[in-house]
Structures are given as structure tokens and as C-alpha cells.
Amino acid sequence: MVVIIVIAVLGGLAAAGFAKLCDLAMASHVQLYTYAPWLTLSLLPIGFGAITWLTRRFAPEAAGSGIPQVIAAAEHAEYAQ
């Protein structure tokens, strides 16, 4: 029971930390937009391209929708019972 509570608290802290990071990112975006609106518009496609390249380069197994994997896992779960 204690393990579940500790994991729940850690999950909540991680979620709160992620929310703070999102707030910081939004504040940084507002500051950048007031400085140079065209820069924020150009960073979006560059950022998407960079994230796509990084994902394909370092995590190729993340490709696809995941639907076939879910179906396979569901079928495997039926046989495991």
C-alpha cells in the first residue's frame, strides 16, 4: 500500500513539474514573440523537422501509429489467460 502511495505522489510531482516547464515555455514564447514575431513563426516548422529527425535517428521504434502493436498485445493477452 505504501508503494502505491509513493508512486502516486511521485507521479503527481512529475506532472506538476511538467506543468511548470510548460508555463516557462509559454512565457518564453511570449517574450520571443514580442521581440520578433517572424522568428516564432519560423521556429515551428524548424522545430517539427528537428523533432522528426531526432525521433527517426534515435528512436526508430517509435514510428507508426501503434495500432498493430495494440492489436497484437490484445490477442496475446487472450492467449495468456
N, C-alpha and C positions, 0 to 999 in steps of 0.2 A: 504494500500500500504506500509506503514511504517513497519507493522508487517512482511510482506513478505521479505522486505529488511533485517530486523534484523535477521530473521530466516535464510536467505541465508548467511549472514555474519557469524552467529554462526556456521552454517554447514561447511562453509569454514575454520573457525578457528579449528573446531573439526577435520576436515580432515588433516589440516596442523599439528596439534598436534599428530595425529595418525602416520603421515609420519615421524615425528621426533622420536617417540617411535620406529618405525621400524628401522630407521637409528641407534639408540642406541643399539637395539637388534642385528643388523648385526655387529656393531663394537665390541660388547661383544662377539659374536660368533667367530669373527676373533681372538680376544685376547685369548679366551679359546682354540681355535684350535692350535694356536702357542704354547700354554703351554702343552696341552695334546690332541692330535688328537683322541685318542681312546675314550676319555671322551665325545667328541661331538657326536661320532658315537653311543655311548650307551645311551646318553640322549634323542635321538629322539624316540626310541620305549618306553622308560620310560615316556616321556612327553605325547606321544599319549595315552598311557594307563591311565595316570593320568587325562588327559582331558576327556577321555571317562568315567572314573569312576565319576568324578565331575559332568559331564553333566547328567549322569543317576541318580546320587544321588540327585542333587539339581534342575534339570530342566528336569524331565522325559517327559514333554510335548513337548520337542524339538526332540523327537525320530521320526524316519520315514523320508520319502522323502519330504513330504508336498504336494505331487501331489493330493491326495484325498481331502485335505483341499482347495486347489485352485479350483478344480472342483466343490466342494460344494459351495464355495463362488461365483463362476461364475454363477451357477444355481440359487443361492439365489438372485443375482443381477438382473437376468432376471425377476424374480417374483416381485421384488421391484419396477420396473418401471411402 
